[in-house]
Amino acid sequence: MTFEQQWIEYDFNPFILFDASGKILSLNSEAQFLLGASNTSTLFEIATHHASQNFGFKTTFMDLEFGRYKFFGITVGYEDENELGIRLYQVPSYHFSKPKIDSGEMVNVYTLIDLCISSNSINSNAKFIKDLDPSIPDIRLNTNLFVKLLNRIYSVCIENEQITTKLFFRIGEHIKFDDKKYSLFSIAISASQIDKSKFSIIQQLAGENSVSVELKEDKISLNIPLITV
């Protein structure tokens, strides 16, 4: 690849080049990951709808979301009727530090969840509900650090009548480290009221665990690389 082509290939923002019928002619690495959460026809439709009326380039600021991918704008360009390109400007959502593959131990994530629920339910009147995908394999984690993180999340939700824990694969979503691709799964802990004043501590613990964390109004989600080596 030329130096210019390498810039496109390793760009944080997805880039896709279509032919006139919507078939993909080329795409960069980030666009390959995006197609796991979206589909070709949807992206082609967005590109054609927001292309300029005449040959050239047009940038449009808009909110788009496909799975874990969020975008704040697109640029669509074409010089003839045979090819149409689109670049999507990504809002960073997950912030992973490099996973410590050579540390930690193979653990059963269901056991860790049960352990934390058990310890947090002792002095709580909350009803703990579990919605767990049974297909998550054993993964490599630092048990002590991860239990500390889960316990902290439960502690900011404890003053609720009900706390729901959901464990699930993030279908079609991956994270890439050192040219290796890892699937993702999530642990989402939901409650009607969350003590958000402690979220900075949770973020710090998530970083120590090499996982990303998201806070919404009634939910805290951990997004975890599936490392099984």
LUMDREN-689293 format. One line per 5 residues: number of its first residue (from 0); their letters; for each residue x, y, z of N, C-alpha, C, CB. Coordinates in steps of 0.2 Angstrom, whole numbers. Atoms other than C-alpha are relative to their C-alpha. Glycine has a CB too. Layout:
// residues N
NUM = a = X,Y,Z,X,Y,Z,X,Y,Z,X,Y,Z ~ ...
END
This chain:
// residues 229
0 = mtfeq = 4,-6,0,0,0,0,4,6,0,-5,0,6 ~ -3,-7,0,5,18,-3,-1,3,7,-2,5,-6 ~ 1,-4,-7,7,30,12,-7,2,1,6,5,1 ~ 7,-3,0,-9,38,7,-5,-6,2,-2,3,-6 ~ 5,5,-1,-18,21,7,0,-3,7,2,-6,-5
5 = qwiey = -1,3,-7,-11,16,24,-3,5,5,8,0,2 ~ 4,-4,-4,-18,32,31,-8,-1,0,1,8,-2 ~ 7,2,1,-35,27,25,-2,-7,4,-3,-1,-7 ~ 1,7,-3,-33,9,31,0,0,7,6,-5,-2 ~ -1,-1,-8,-28,14,49,-4,5,3,7,0,2
10 = dfnpf = 4,-5,-3,-40,28,51,-5,-2,5,-4,4,-6 ~ 5,2,-5,-51,28,66,-7,0,-2,1,5,6 ~ 7,-1,3,-66,33,55,-1,-5,-5,-1,7,-2 ~ 1,4,5,-74,20,44,0,3,-7,-6,-4,1 ~ 0,-3,7,-72,23,25,-2,-6,-4,7,3,-2
15 = ilfda = 3,5,4,-82,13,12,0,3,-7,-6,-3,2 ~ 1,-2,7,-81,14,-7,-5,-4,-3,7,1,-4 ~ 5,4,3,-97,8,-16,1,1,-8,-7,2,2 ~ 1,-1,7,-100,5,-35,-7,3,0,1,-6,-4 ~ 6,-3,1,-116,12,-43,-6,-5,3,-1,1,-7
20 = sgkil = 5,5,-3,-126,-4,-37,0,-1,7,0,-6,-4 ~ 0,1,-7,-121,-3,-19,5,-5,2,-7,-1,3 ~ -5,5,-1,-108,-16,-20,6,3,3,2,-5,-6 ~ -6,-3,-3,-93,-13,-9,6,-1,-4,2,-2,7 ~ -6,1,4,-77,-10,-19,6,0,4,1,6,-5
25 = slnse = -6,0,-4,-65,-6,-5,-3,3,7,6,4,-2 ~ 2,-3,-7,-66,-2,14,6,-1,4,-6,-4,3 ~ -5,0,-4,-54,1,28,-1,-5,6,2,7,3 ~ 1,4,-6,-51,-9,44,-6,1,4,6,-1,4 ~ 5,-2,-5,-63,1,55,-7,-2,-3,1,7,2
30 = aqfll = 7,1,3,-77,-1,42,-2,-8,0,1,2,-8 ~ 1,7,0,-75,-20,42,-3,-2,7,7,-4,0 ~ 3,1,-6,-79,-19,61,-7,2,0,4,3,6 ~ 7,-3,0,-94,-8,58,-5,-4,-4,1,7,-4 ~ 4,4,3,-101,-20,46,-3,-6,4,3,-3,-7
35 = gasnt = 3,5,-5,-103,-32,60,-6,2,4,6,-2,5 ~ 5,-3,-4,-115,-20,68,-6,3,-5,2,5,5 ~ 5,-3,5,-124,-13,52,0,-5,-6,3,7,-2 ~ 0,4,7,-126,-19,34,1,5,-6,-7,-4,0 ~ -2,-3,6,-121,-14,17,-5,5,-3,3,-4,-5
40 = stlfe = 6,-4,3,-138,-8,11,-2,6,3,-6,-5,-1 ~ 2,-6,-4,-141,3,25,5,6,-1,0,-2,8 ~ -6,-5,1,-124,12,23,0,3,-7,7,-3,2 ~ 0,-3,6,-126,14,5,-6,4,-1,-1,-6,-5 ~ 5,-4,0,-143,21,7,1,7,3,-6,-3,3
45 = iathh = -2,-6,-3,-137,34,19,5,4,-4,4,-2,7 ~ -4,-3,4,-123,38,7,-3,3,-6,6,-5,-3 ~ 3,-3,6,-134,41,-8,-5,5,2,-4,-6,-4 ~ 5,-5,-2,-147,51,2,4,6,2,-4,-3,6 ~ -3,-6,-2,-134,63,8,6,2,-5,3,-1,7
50 = asqnf = -5,-2,5,-123,64,-8,-2,7,-2,1,-5,-5 ~ 2,-6,3,-122,81,-16,-3,-1,-6,7,5,-1 ~ 4,1,6,-133,84,-31,5,0,-6,-5,6,-1 ~ -5,0,6,-118,88,-42,7,-4,3,2,7,-2 ~ -6,3,-2,-101,79,-42,4,4,5,4,-2,-7
55 = gfktt = -4,-3,-5,-90,82,-27,-1,-3,7,-2,8,0 ~ 0,2,-7,-90,81,-8,-5,4,4,7,0,3 ~ 5,-4,-5,-103,85,5,0,-3,7,-8,-1,-3 ~ -1,2,-7,-101,84,24,-7,2,3,6,3,3 ~ 6,-1,-3,-117,82,34,1,-2,8,-6,-4,-3
60 = fmdle = -1,2,-7,-117,83,53,-7,-3,3,1,6,5 ~ 6,4,-2,-130,70,60,2,-5,5,-3,-3,-6 ~ -1,5,-5,-131,57,74,-2,-7,-3,-4,2,7 ~ 1,7,2,-130,39,69,3,-5,5,4,-1,-7 ~ -3,4,-5,-128,24,80,-2,-7,-3,-4,1,6
65 = fgryk = 1,7,2,-125,5,75,4,-4,5,3,-1,-7 ~ -3,4,-5,-122,-6,90,4,5,5,4,-5,-3 ~ -5,-4,-4,-107,1,100,2,6,-4,5,-4,2 ~ -3,-5,4,-103,13,85,-5,6,0,1,-2,-7 ~ 4,-6,0,-109,31,87,4,5,-5,-1,3,7
70 = ffgit = -3,-4,4,-106,44,74,-3,7,0,0,-2,-8 ~ 3,-6,0,-108,63,73,0,4,-7,4,5,5 ~ 0,-3,6,-106,66,55,3,-5,-6,3,7,-1 ~ -3,4,6,-102,59,37,2,5,-5,-6,-5,-2 ~ -2,-3,7,-93,65,21,-2,-5,-5,7,2,0
75 = vgyed = 2,4,6,-100,58,5,3,3,-6,-8,-1,-1 ~ -3,-3,6,-91,60,-11,0,-4,-6,8,2,1 ~ 0,4,7,-91,55,-30,2,5,-5,-7,-3,-1 ~ -3,-4,6,-82,61,-46,-3,-3,-6,7,-1,0 ~ 3,3,6,-92,50,-58,-6,-4,3,4,-4,-5
80 = enelg = 6,4,-2,-108,39,-58,2,-7,2,-5,0,-5 ~ -2,7,-1,-98,23,-55,2,-1,7,6,-2,-5 ~ -2,2,-6,-91,25,-38,-2,6,5,8,0,1 ~ 2,-4,-6,-97,33,-21,3,-2,6,-8,0,0 ~ -4,1,-7,-87,35,-5,-4,3,6,7,2,-1
85 = irlyq = 3,-3,-6,-93,38,12,5,-1,6,-7,-3,2 ~ -4,0,-6,-83,42,28,-4,2,6,7,5,-1 ~ 4,-1,-6,-91,41,45,4,3,6,-4,-6,2 ~ -4,-3,-5,-84,52,59,-3,-3,7,-1,8,0 ~ 2,4,-6,-84,41,75,1,4,6,4,-6,0
90 = vpsyh = 0,-2,-7,-88,47,93,3,-6,4,-7,2,2 ~ -3,5,-4,-76,37,104,-5,-2,5,7,3,3 ~ 5,3,-5,-87,26,115,4,-4,5,-5,-4,-3 ~ -3,5,-4,-76,12,122,7,2,1,0,-7,-2 ~ -7,-2,-1,-59,16,130,3,-6,3,0,7,4
95 = fskpk = -4,6,-2,-49,0,132,7,2,1,-1,-6,-4 ~ -7,1,0,-32,-1,139,2,-6,-3,3,1,7 ~ -3,6,3,-21,-14,131,-2,-6,5,7,0,-2 ~ 1,6,-5,-27,-31,139,6,-3,3,-5,-5,-3 ~ -6,4,-3,-15,-40,151,-1,-7,-1,1,2,7
100 = idsge = 1,7,2,-16,-56,142,4,-5,4,1,-1,-8 ~ -5,4,-3,-1,-63,151,-1,0,8,7,1,-2 ~ 2,0,-7,-9,-60,168,-7,-2,1,1,8,3 ~ 7,2,-1,-24,-65,177,0,-8,0,-5,3,-4 ~ 1,7,0,-31,-83,177,-7,-1,-3,0,-3,7
105 = mvnvy = 6,2,3,-45,-92,168,-5,-1,6,1,-7,-4 ~ 5,0,-5,-61,-89,178,-7,-1,-3,0,6,4 ~ 7,1,3,-80,-93,176,-3,7,3,-3,-6,3 ~ 3,-6,-1,-88,-76,175,-7,0,4,-1,4,-6 ~ 6,1,-4,-105,-83,182,2,-1,7,-4,-6,-3
110 = tlidl = -2,1,-7,-96,-88,198,1,7,3,6,-5,0 ~ -2,-6,-3,-89,-71,200,-7,5,1,5,4,-4 ~ 6,-4,0,-106,-63,197,-4,-2,6,-5,0,-6 ~ 4,3,-6,-115,-75,210,4,2,6,0,-7,-1 ~ -4,-2,-6,-101,-71,222,-2,7,3,7,-1,-1
115 = cissn = 2,-7,-1,-104,-53,221,-7,2,2,2,5,-5 ~ 8,0,-2,-123,-54,222,-1,-2,7,-4,-3,-5 ~ 1,3,-7,-122,-65,237,3,4,5,4,-7,0 ~ -3,-5,-6,-110,-53,247,-4,6,0,7,1,-2 ~ 3,-6,0,-120,-38,242,-7,0,2,0,4,-7
120 = sinsn = 7,1,-2,-137,-45,246,-1,-1,8,-3,-6,-4 ~ 1,1,-7,-133,-49,264,-3,5,4,7,-1,3 ~ 3,-6,-4,-137,-32,271,-5,4,-4,5,4,3 ~ 4,-4,5,-149,-27,257,-7,-3,0,3,1,-7 ~ 7,2,2,-168,-28,254,-1,0,-7,-5,5,4
125 = akfik = 1,0,7,-165,-27,236,-1,-7,-3,6,4,-4 ~ 1,7,4,-172,-41,224,5,0,-5,-7,0,-2 ~ -5,1,5,-157,-47,213,-3,-4,-5,6,-2,3 ~ 3,4,6,-163,-53,196,6,-1,-5,-6,4,-4 ~ -5,1,4,-151,-61,184,-3,-2,-7,4,-6,3
130 = dldps = 2,1,7,-153,-62,165,7,-2,-4,-4,5,-4 ~ -7,2,2,-137,-72,160,0,-4,-6,4,-3,5 ~ -2,5,5,-132,-79,143,4,-5,2,3,4,-6 ~ -3,5,-3,-127,-96,147,7,-2,-5,-4,-6,0 ~ -5,2,5,-114,-97,132,7,3,1,-2,1,-7
135 = ipdir = -6,-3,-1,-100,-86,139,5,-5,3,-1,6,5 ~ -5,5,-2,-84,-97,141,4,3,6,5,-2,-6 ~ -5,-2,-5,-71,-96,155,5,5,-4,4,-5,3 ~ -4,-5,3,-61,-80,152,6,1,5,-4,6,-2 ~ -6,-2,-4,-44,-73,158,-1,7,3,6,0,-4
140 = lntnl = 2,-6,-4,-47,-60,172,5,0,6,-7,1,2 ~ -3,-1,-6,-38,-54,187,-6,0,5,4,6,1 ~ 6,1,-3,-51,-61,199,-1,5,6,0,-7,4 ~ 0,-5,-5,-47,-49,214,-2,6,-2,6,0,4 ~ 2,-6,3,-48,-34,203,-7,1,-2,5,2,-5
145 = fvkll = 7,0,3,-64,-39,194,-5,0,5,0,-6,-5 ~ 5,1,-5,-73,-44,210,-1,7,3,2,-5,5 ~ 0,-6,-3,-68,-27,217,-4,5,-4,7,3,1 ~ 4,-4,4,-75,-18,202,-8,-2,0,2,-1,-7 ~ 7,2,0,-92,-28,202,-3,2,7,0,-7,-1
150 = nriys = 3,-2,-7,-94,-25,221,-1,8,0,5,-2,5 ~ 1,-7,0,-91,-6,218,-7,2,-4,6,3,-3 ~ 6,-1,4,-105,-6,205,-6,-2,4,0,-4,-7 ~ 6,1,-4,-117,-15,216,-1,4,5,1,-7,2 ~ 0,-4,-6,-113,-4,230,-4,7,-2,7,2,3
155 = vcien = 3,-7,2,-119,12,220,-8,-1,-2,4,3,-5 ~ 7,1,2,-136,3,216,-4,-3,6,1,-5,-6 ~ 3,4,-6,-139,-5,233,-7,2,3,5,-1,5 ~ 6,-3,-3,-153,7,238,-5,0,-5,2,7,3 ~ 6,1,5,-166,0,226,-4,-6,2,3,0,-7
160 = eqitt = 4,6,-1,-180,-12,227,2,-6,-4,-7,2,-1 ~ -2,5,5,-173,-21,212,6,1,-4,-6,-2,-5 ~ -6,0,4,-156,-24,204,0,-5,-5,6,1,5 ~ 0,5,6,-155,-33,187,7,0,-3,-5,2,-5 ~ -6,1,3,-139,-40,181,-1,-4,-7,5,-4,4
165 = klffr = 0,4,7,-138,-45,162,7,-1,-3,-4,5,-5 ~ -6,2,3,-124,-54,154,-1,-2,-7,4,-6,4 ~ 1,1,7,-123,-55,135,5,1,-5,-6,4,-2 ~ -5,-1,5,-112,-56,120,-2,6,-4,0,-6,-5 ~ 1,-6,5,-111,-40,109,1,-3,-7,5,6,2
170 = igehi = 0,4,6,-115,-49,93,3,5,-6,-7,-2,-2 ~ -3,-3,6,-104,-44,78,5,6,2,-5,3,-4 ~ -5,-5,-2,-93,-32,89,6,-3,3,-4,4,6 ~ -6,2,-2,-75,-34,92,5,6,2,4,-4,-6 ~ -5,-5,-2,-60,-25,99,7,-3,-3,1,2,7
175 = kfddk = -7,2,3,-42,-26,91,6,2,4,0,2,-7 ~ -6,-1,-3,-26,-27,100,6,-4,-3,0,-2,8 ~ -6,3,3,-9,-31,92,-2,-4,-6,4,-4,6 ~ 2,3,6,-17,-36,76,-4,-7,1,6,-2,-4 ~ 4,6,-1,-28,-49,85,-7,3,2,3,-4,6
180 = kyslf = 7,-2,-1,-47,-47,86,-3,-4,6,-4,-1,-7 ~ 4,3,-6,-57,-51,102,-7,2,0,4,2,7 ~ 8,-1,0,-76,-53,103,-1,4,7,-4,-7,0 ~ 1,-3,-6,-84,-43,117,-7,-3,3,-1,8,-2 ~ 6,2,-4,-97,-47,130,-1,6,5,0,-7,3
185 = siais = 2,-6,-4,-106,-35,142,-3,-3,7,-4,5,-3 ~ 3,1,-6,-111,-36,160,-4,7,2,4,-2,6 ~ 4,-6,-1,-125,-23,162,-4,0,7,-5,2,-6 ~ 3,0,-6,-131,-19,180,-5,6,0,5,0,6 ~ 5,-5,0,-148,-9,181,-3,1,6,-5,-2,-6
190 = asqid = 4,-2,-6,-157,0,195,-3,6,-2,4,0,6 ~ 3,-6,2,-169,14,195,3,6,2,-7,0,4 ~ -5,-6,-2,-157,25,205,7,-2,1,-3,3,7 ~ -7,1,0,-139,25,204,4,6,3,4,-2,-7 ~ -4,-6,-3,-127,35,215,6,1,-5,3,-3,7
195 = kskfs = -5,-2,5,-117,43,201,6,4,3,-3,4,-5 ~ -6,-3,-3,-105,52,213,6,-4,1,-2,3,7 ~ -5,5,0,-95,36,214,3,-2,-7,-2,-5,5 ~ -2,2,7,-93,34,195,7,0,-1,-4,3,-5 ~ -8,0,2,-75,40,194,4,-5,3,2,7,3
200 = iiqql = -3,5,-3,-70,27,206,-1,-7,-4,-2,-2,7 ~ 1,5,4,-78,14,195,4,0,-7,-8,0,-2 ~ -4,-1,7,-70,21,179,7,-2,2,0,7,-2 ~ -7,2,-2,-53,19,188,1,-7,1,2,4,7 ~ -1,8,-1,-56,1,193,-1,-3,-7,-6,-2,5
205 = agens = 1,3,7,-62,-3,175,6,1,-4,-6,4,-4 ~ -6,-1,4,-46,4,168,5,-5,3,3,7,1 ~ -5,5,-3,-36,-7,180,-2,-7,-2,0,0,8 ~ 2,7,3,-46,-22,173,0,0,-7,-7,-1,3 ~ -1,0,8,-43,-17,155,-7,-1,-3,5,-5,-2
210 = vsvel = 7,0,3,-62,-15,152,-2,7,-1,-5,-5,4 ~ 3,-6,0,-73,-1,147,-6,0,4,-1,2,-8 ~ 6,-1,-4,-87,6,157,-4,6,-3,1,1,7 ~ 5,-5,2,-103,16,152,-5,1,5,-3,-2,-7 ~ 5,-2,-5,-115,25,163,-6,3,-4,3,5,5
215 = kedki = 6,-3,2,-133,28,158,-4,2,6,-4,-4,-5 ~ 4,-2,-6,-147,35,169,-1,-5,5,-7,3,-3 ~ 2,6,-5,-152,18,176,4,-6,-1,-7,-1,-1 ~ -4,6,2,-138,7,170,8,1,0,-2,-3,-6 ~ -7,-1,1,-119,4,172,2,-7,-4,4,0,7
220 = slnip = -2,6,4,-112,-8,158,8,0,0,-3,1,-7 ~ -7,2,1,-95,-16,158,1,-4,-7,3,-5,5 ~ -1,3,7,-89,-20,140,7,-4,0,0,5,-6 ~ -6,4,-2,-76,-34,141,3,-4,-6,-1,-5,6 ~ -3,4,6,-64,-42,128,0,-8,3,7,2,-1
225 = litv = 1,7,-1,-67,-61,127,7,-3,-1,-5,-3,-4 ~ -7,3,0,-49,-67,131,0,-7,3,5,5,3 ~ 0,7,-2,-48,-86,132,6,-4,-1,-6,-4,-4 ~ -6,3,1,-30,-89,129,4,0,7,4,3,-5
END
